[in-house]
Each structure stands twice: as structure tokens, then as C-alpha cells.
Amino acid sequence: MALIETHDLTKVYHLGETDVHALAGVSVTIAEGEFVAVMGPSGSGKSTFMNVVGCLDVPTSGTYRFNGEDVAGLSTDELAGIRNRSIGFVFQQFNLLARTSAAENVELPLLYSGVPAHERRERALKKLEQVGLGARAGHHPAQLSGGQQQRVAIARALVNDPKLILADEPTGALDSATSLEVMALLQELNRSGITIIVVTHEQDIATFASRLIAFRDGKIVSDTRNAPADANAALVARRAETAEVPA
């Protein structure tokens, strides 16, 4: 079943007397359960595409159906409802609140949804366990490594049991080994049935997706299937390479 369907999607920004065509007729279908990497240079349209797909922005023209619903013309409040119910976001800079614990950060989407406090905490702890951070629920972001902070951000994205996770450069602030850990987690989530879209400029990160969509000048210039690399296997191999040799 198609989760995302766009037809002739355009997005035009009016900057003074100049019109910038960030998206120029994008038509694509992404099925439930796919793992897609969206690539392209700066200004190619990949981030604008993510914003429209994530219901953070609306297209200038064209159609967009999410989970069978025509969302291109919905109001701001209606789009916010779809985001809260069905879409989880992961960003390069984690976007965690510094003065709140990991569990409290994960609870935030549920707070906006009006979920009772005891249920918020129970669901947040469950998601932290799922990403391997159950023992760090009370830690603040400054007490966590970059990889752990990104796992908290992923747990927050999961807390509403979304159909789709949109990850915008999720490994951009991480070292190579930690990047592999994050990609292994995203692959595991994808195997559980969640659709994953990763926006990245890193070719090695894109190899972990099963479909590669490349943008240039607001258009899709290639859309190919890929035999994805196994991030867990790559992580094991890297650890073996960097292991200290006994004296």
C-alpha cells in the first residue's frame, strides 16, 4: 500500500522579485515499509521535499496523499494533527531540551497530545528501552554522548507509534562508528514495519537504504532500488578493525 503519493508537486518561494522553484514537478510513490534515502546537493530540493512530505510545509501546486488522505490543502491545525499522530522526526542537531531528562524529552509529543502524565512516562520509558537507553532515562542531554542523544531523539520520534520517520541528516553530527549504530537502529525499526526516509548528502549512509532518490534543481533525477548494506555487520567489522591488539 502506498503511504506517500505525490503528483506534479511544486514549491515556489517568492524572494523579492525572484521566484525560487524549490520543487519543480515531483511525482513519486513510496510504499509502506520502505527505507528510502533522499540525496542531492545543497539547494536541490531534498529538504523542501522532506518538509512537504512531513506536513511541515504545503506545496504551491500539485497533489500529495499521505496514507490515502489528500493533505495538500489542509489547514495548519490539520497538518499538525497528522504530524502528531503519524510522523516522527529526527534531526541532525538532536533538538533536545537541555534542562529536561531523557524521559521528559521523549514525552514531549505526548504532552502536546494531552496524554495523561502516567501514560506519558510509561510510553517514554518503553521507547527508551527500545533504543537501548532504558538505564539513562533520568540523564540530561549534557550527560549523554552524541550517539545517545540521537537515540533519545529517535525514541521521541517513536513515542506516538508513527507510520513514518523522517530523518534529516541524522548522522551529520556523529563520528563514523556512532553513525553506524544509528543506521543499524533505523534498519531495525524499518524491519518492524516503520517507513523510513533519510535525507543525507553522505553516499555511505545512503547505502543502508533499499531505495535511493536523488534530487537536483527541484526535480528527481534518479530513483533506483538498492541492495542495502547491513549496518550491524558494518559496525562489527569496524570495531574489529579498530580493536586494540594485545601487547
C-alpha positions as CSV (number, residue, x, y, z in Angstrom):
1,M,0.0,0.0,0.0
2,A,1.2,3.5,-0.8
3,L,2.0,5.7,2.2
4,I,3.2,8.7,0.2
5,E,1.9,9.7,-3.2
6,T,2.9,13.0,-4.9
7,H,2.0,14.1,-8.4
8,D,3.5,17.2,-10.1
9,L,4.4,18.7,-6.7
10,T,5.8,22.2,-6.9
11,K,7.0,24.6,-4.2
12,V,7.8,28.2,-5.2
13,Y,9.3,30.7,-2.8
14,H,8.9,34.4,-3.6
15,L,12.1,36.3,-2.7
16,G,11.5,39.9,-3.6
17,E,11.3,39.9,-7.4
18,T,12.8,36.5,-7.7
19,D,10.8,33.2,-7.7
20,V,12.8,30.2,-6.4
21,H,11.4,26.8,-7.6
22,A,12.4,24.6,-4.8
23,L,10.3,21.7,-6.2
24,A,9.5,21.6,-9.9
25,G,7.0,18.8,-10.7
26,V,7.9,16.0,-8.3
27,S,5.9,12.8,-8.8
28,V,6.8,9.8,-6.5
29,T,5.2,7.0,-4.7
30,I,6.6,5.5,-1.5
31,A,5.1,2.3,-0.2
32,E,4.5,1.4,3.5
33,G,7.6,-0.2,4.9
34,E,10.2,1.2,2.5
35,F,13.6,2.5,3.6
36,V,14.4,5.5,1.3
37,A,17.5,7.7,1.2
38,V,16.9,11.1,-0.4
39,M,20.1,12.7,-1.7
40,G,21.2,15.8,-3.6
41,P,23.5,18.8,-3.3
42,S,22.5,21.9,-1.3
43,G,19.6,23.7,-3.0
44,S,18.5,20.5,-4.8
45,G,15.1,20.4,-3.2
46,K,15.6,17.4,-0.9
47,S,14.9,19.4,2.3
48,T,11.9,21.1,0.8
49,F,10.6,17.7,-0.2
50,M,11.0,16.4,3.3
51,N,9.2,19.4,4.8
52,V,6.2,18.9,2.4
53,V,6.1,15.1,3.0
54,G,6.4,15.7,6.7
55,C,3.4,18.2,6.7
56,L,5.7,21.0,7.9
57,D,5.0,22.9,4.7
58,V,2.4,23.0,1.9
59,P,3.1,22.7,-1.8
60,T,2.4,25.6,-4.2
61,S,0.6,23.2,-6.5
62,G,0.3,19.5,-7.2
63,T,-1.2,16.8,-5.1
64,Y,0.1,15.0,-2.0
65,R,-1.7,12.0,-0.4
66,F,-0.4,10.6,2.9
67,N,-1.8,7.3,3.9
68,G,-4.6,7.7,1.4
69,E,-5.6,11.2,2.6
70,D,-5.3,14.3,0.4
71,V,-3.2,16.6,2.6
72,A,-2.0,19.2,0.2
73,G,-4.8,21.6,1.0
74,L,-5.2,21.0,4.8
75,S,-5.1,23.7,7.4
76,T,-2.2,24.3,9.7
77,D,-4.0,22.6,12.6
78,E,-5.0,19.7,10.5
79,L,-1.4,19.2,9.3
80,A,-0.2,19.4,12.9
81,G,-2.7,16.6,13.8
82,I,-1.2,14.4,11.1
83,R,2.3,15.1,12.2
84,N,1.5,14.3,15.8
85,R,-0.4,11.1,15.0
86,S,1.6,9.6,12.2
87,I,5.1,11.1,11.7
88,G,8.2,11.1,13.8
89,F,11.1,13.5,13.1
90,V,14.9,13.0,13.7
91,F,17.2,16.0,13.1
92,Q,21.0,16.4,12.8
93,Q,21.3,18.5,16.0
94,F,19.0,16.3,18.1
95,N,16.8,19.2,19.3
96,L,16.7,18.0,22.9
97,L,15.7,20.3,25.7
98,A,18.9,20.8,27.8
99,R,17.2,21.1,31.2
100,T,14.9,18.1,31.0
101,S,15.7,14.4,31.3
102,A,15.8,11.9,28.5
103,A,12.4,10.5,29.5
104,E,10.9,14.0,29.7
105,N,12.3,14.8,26.2
106,V,10.7,11.7,24.8
107,E,7.4,12.5,26.5
108,L,7.1,15.9,24.7
109,P,4.9,14.8,21.7
110,L,2.6,13.1,24.1
111,L,2.3,16.2,26.2
112,Y,1.1,18.1,23.2
113,S,-1.4,15.4,22.5
114,G,-2.9,15.7,26.0
115,V,-1.9,12.2,27.1
116,P,-2.1,11.7,30.9
117,A,1.2,12.0,32.9
118,H,1.4,8.4,34.0
119,E,0.8,7.1,30.5
120,R,3.4,9.6,29.0
121,R,6.1,8.3,31.4
122,E,5.2,4.6,30.7
123,R,5.4,5.1,27.0
124,A,8.5,7.2,27.1
125,L,10.4,4.6,29.2
126,K,9.3,1.8,26.8
127,K,10.7,3.6,23.8
128,L,13.9,4.4,25.6
129,E,14.2,0.7,26.3
130,Q,13.6,0.0,22.7
131,V,16.6,2.2,21.6
132,G,18.8,0.7,24.3
133,L,18.7,3.7,26.8
134,G,16.4,2.4,29.5
135,A,19.1,2.9,32.1
136,R,19.6,6.6,31.1
137,A,16.0,7.8,31.4
138,G,16.9,10.2,34.1
139,H,20.0,11.7,32.5
140,H,20.1,15.1,30.9
141,P,21.4,15.6,27.4
142,A,24.7,17.0,28.7
143,Q,25.3,13.7,30.5
144,L,24.9,11.7,27.3
145,S,27.2,11.1,24.3
146,G,26.2,12.4,20.8
147,G,25.0,8.9,19.8
148,Q,23.0,8.6,23.0
149,Q,21.4,11.9,22.4
150,Q,20.4,10.9,18.9
151,R,18.9,7.7,20.3
152,V,16.8,9.8,22.7
153,A,15.7,11.8,19.7
154,I,14.8,8.6,17.9
155,A,12.8,7.4,20.9
156,R,11.0,10.7,20.9
157,A,10.1,10.2,17.2
158,L,8.8,6.7,18.1
159,V,6.7,7.6,21.1
160,N,3.5,8.2,19.1
161,D,4.0,4.9,17.2
162,P,4.3,6.7,13.8
163,K,3.8,5.2,10.4
164,L,6.7,7.3,9.0
165,I,10.1,8.5,10.4
166,L,11.7,11.4,8.6
167,A,15.4,11.7,9.5
168,D,17.2,14.8,8.3
169,E,21.0,14.2,8.2
170,P,20.7,12.0,11.3
171,T,24.4,11.2,11.3
172,G,25.7,14.6,10.4
173,A,26.9,15.4,13.9
174,L,28.2,11.9,14.7
175,D,31.5,10.1,14.2
176,S,31.6,7.2,11.8
177,A,31.2,4.4,14.3
178,T,28.2,6.1,16.1
179,S,26.7,6.8,12.7
180,L,26.7,3.1,12.0
181,E,24.9,2.5,15.3
182,V,22.2,5.0,14.4
183,M,21.8,3.4,11.0
184,A,21.6,-0.1,12.5
185,L,18.8,1.2,14.8
186,L,16.9,2.7,11.8
187,Q,17.2,-0.5,9.9
188,E,15.9,-2.4,12.9
189,L,12.9,0.0,13.1
190,N,12.3,-0.4,9.4
191,R,12.2,-4.2,9.7
192,S,9.5,-3.7,12.4
193,G,7.3,-2.1,9.6
194,I,8.0,1.6,10.0
195,T,8.6,3.5,6.8
196,I,11.9,5.4,7.0
197,I,13.0,8.4,4.8
198,V,16.6,9.6,5.5
199,V,17.8,12.9,3.9
200,T,21.5,12.7,3.6
201,H,24.4,14.0,1.5
202,E,26.6,11.1,2.5
203,Q,26.8,8.3,0.0
204,D,28.0,5.7,2.5
205,I,24.9,6.4,4.7
206,A,22.6,6.1,1.7
207,T,23.9,2.6,1.1
208,F,21.9,1.3,4.1
209,A,18.6,2.2,2.4
210,S,16.8,0.0,0.0
211,R,15.9,2.8,-2.4
212,L,17.8,5.9,-3.4
213,I,16.1,9.0,-4.7
214,A,18.4,11.8,-6.0
215,F,17.3,15.5,-6.4
216,R,18.7,18.2,-8.5
217,D,17.2,21.7,-9.2
218,G,14.0,20.7,-7.6
219,K,13.5,17.6,-9.6
220,I,14.0,13.9,-9.1
221,V,16.9,12.9,-11.4
222,S,17.2,9.3,-10.4
223,D,15.2,6.7,-8.4
224,T,16.8,3.4,-8.0
225,R,16.5,0.2,-6.0
226,N,19.4,-0.8,-3.8
227,A,20.6,-4.0,-2.1
228,P,21.1,-2.3,1.3
229,A,24.3,-2.8,3.3
230,D,23.9,-4.3,6.8
231,A,24.7,-1.5,9.3
232,N,25.2,-4.0,12.1
233,A,27.6,-6.1,10.1
234,A,29.5,-2.9,9.1
235,L,29.7,-1.8,12.8
236,V,31.0,-5.2,13.8
237,A,33.7,-5.0,11.1
238,R,34.7,-1.5,12.1
239,R,35.0,-2.5,15.7
240,A,37.2,-5.4,14.7
241,E,39.4,-3.1,12.7
242,T,39.9,-0.6,15.5
243,A,40.3,-3.1,18.3
244,E,43.5,-2.8,20.2
245,V,46.0,-5.5,19.6
246,P,47.1,-7.2,22.9
247,A,50.7,-6.5,23.8
